[in-house]
Amino acid sequence: MANAHRTFAVIGLGTFGSTVAKELARFGDYVIGVDISERAVAAVADDISYAVIADARDEAALRETGLGDCDVALIAIGEDLESNVLATINARMVGVKTVWAKAINRTHHRILSKLGAERVILPEEEVGLSIAQVLHNPRMRNFLSMGNGFHVVNFIVPEKLEGKALVDLALMDKFKLRSLGVMRGTDFLGGDAENPTLKAEDKLILLGRRGDLRDFAASL
């Protein structure tokens, strides 16, 4: 399993888990996929490093998969709360250093956090928040939570800002936002230090709190 890349285990190979597993493998990482369903395992077997049928509720079965050698385990089991919780515990028991887990609601989130999961994901809620932001303001294309109330957002520059220098927007003074840079097509133009002149349809990459980002969007 020696590899220049990191090693991951994905437990639960439904739509969410299989998507993560295949994408990690595409990046060149070593990925072990685990599911109790033969069909789910067969569906990803050709796309990841190693796919195995195993019951994640059974610590011994997980240990046999080599899971303990992985840098990170993602518990991607969906609606089966018991299996999800036991898989999280067992991943810890077999020696995985970092465990991420999928939750189905806030109560489940608290349970997984108490069990020591480094990060607990609420995929439907996180995607829902992102979609709502984009629907509300069509010029906001990507919405990424950074924790502690901060988000990174791509804004499509409107025609009214054409020809303005980035520094003239006074983002920090007016909106308490930090510019991370500007993308023009595939070119990165940098942030305030380079002070690019904006063109319509540029992507303005901003870091800030949701309320401040909303105020900036409203000003456009």
N, C-alpha and C positions, 0 to 999 in steps of 0.2 A: 504493500500500500504506500510505499515511499513515493512521494510526489512533490514537485515544487509548489503545487497548489494545495489548498486546504482540503480536508476530507469532511464530508457531510453525510448524515443519515437523515432520511425523510421517512417518517413512520406515518402511514396512511396515504394511499396513492389514489385518492379521488381526484376530482378536477383540480383543486387547489394544490394538493401535495404533488401530483404528477407534473403539474406545470412548473412548480419550483424545482423539482428534481431534474427535469429535462433541461431547464435553463441553466442550472448550476453545472450540469455536465457539458452543456454547450460552451460554457466559459472555460472548460478544461479542468474542473474540479473532479475529485474522486467522489462518487455518490453511491451510497447504499440505499436502496429503496426497499421498504418493508411493508407488507400488507398481509392480512389474513386471507384475502381473496386471490385465488389463482388467476382469475381473469384480470384483475387490476395489476398484478405483477407481470403477467405476460404482455400487457399493453405497453409497458415501459422498458421491458427487458433489453431491447435493442438500442435504447437511447441513453442508458446510464451505465455506470461501471459495473454494478452488481445489484440484481433484484432478487429478493428472496421471500418466500411464503413463510410467515411466522406470526404467532400470536403475541402482540406487544404487551399483553397482560401477564405473560409468563417471563419472569426475569431470566430464567435459564435459557429459554429459547432466544431471547434477545442477545444474551451473552454469546451464544453460538454463532450469531450472524457477524461477529466482529465489531459490533456497534461501539464497544468501549474504546476502540482505537480512533474513533472519529473526533474531530475538533469540535463539531457542533451537531446537535440533533434537533430537527424540527418535528414537533408532534403535530401532525396535520390531520389527525382523526377528527371527523366532523361531529355528527349528532350524538354519537355514543359517548356520553359524559364519563361513564365509568371507565371505559377503555382509554379515553383521553387522559384521565387523571392517573390511572395505573401505568400507562406508557410513560408519562412524565416522571413518575417516581422511579420506574425501572431504568429509564435512561440514566438517571442520576446514580442508581445503584450499580450499574455496570461500568461506571467510570467516565461517562461523557462530561467534559469540562463545562460546556456551555449548552444550555437547553432553551430553545424557543418553543412556544406552544400556541396553538390556535384555540381561542375561546369562542363560545357561541353567545355569551351574554356577560353582563357586568359581574354577576355573582360568580360565574365560572372563572372570569378574569381574576377575581380576588383569591379564589381557591388556588389557581395555578401560581399566582404570585407568592402565596404563602408556602407553596411547595418548592420554591426556589427557582422557578423559571426566570431566566434573565430578561426575557422579553415575552410578553403575552400579546398576541395579535387578535384583533377583532376585524377580520377582512371585510365583512359586509358593511360594518360601520365606517371603517376607514375609506373604503371605496365610495360609500354613500356620501360622506362629507366632501370628498374630492369632486364627485359628480355635481353635487349641489352648488359648489363654488363655481364650477365651469358653466352650469346652466344659468346661474344668476348673472354672471358676467362673461359673455362669450369671448372677451379679450383675455381672460385668464385661462391658460391652456393646461398647465400642470400645477398641482397643489400637493406639496410634500411636507408632512409634519416632521419637525426636527426635535420635538419634545420641549417641555417647559413653556408651552404656549407659542413657540416660534415656528414659522413655516417658510418654506422656499417656494416661490411662485414664478412662473413665466407669464409675463403680460405681453400681448401683441401690441406694438406701438401704433396708435391711431394716426390718421393724417394730420390732426391738429398739433401733434408734436414733431412733425417733419421739420428738420432743419434746426431743431433746438439742441444745444449741447447738453450732455447728460448732467453736468454739474449745475446747469441752470434750473433743473427740476427741484433743486434744494430738497431732496428726498428725506434727509435726516432732519433738517430744520422744520419742514412742514409736516412730515408724516411719520417721523421716527423709523424710517426704513433705510436699510443699507443695500446699495447696489453691488451685486456680485459680478456684474458684467453684462454685455450685450452680445447676442448671437445674430449675425446677419448671414442667413443661409447656413453654411457649414463653418463660417469664420467666427472666431471669438474675438471681440474687440476690446475686452477688458472693462474695468469699472471706472470709478471717479478719477483714479490716478491718470488714466489715459484720456479721459473726457471725450469720448467719441461723439460725433454729431449724429443724431438719430435720423432714421429713415422709417417711413411707414412700413409696417409688417416686420420690423426688427423684433426680436424677442428680448425683452428687458427682464433680467433675472434679479429678483428682489428677495431679501430676507427681512422678516418682521413678524409682528403679532397680527392675529387675524383681524382685529378691529382696525388697526392702522392700514393693513392691506385693503380692507373694505373701503376705508375713507379715500385711499388713493384711487381705487377703481371707480368710485363715485365721481371723483374729480375729472375723470376722462370722459 
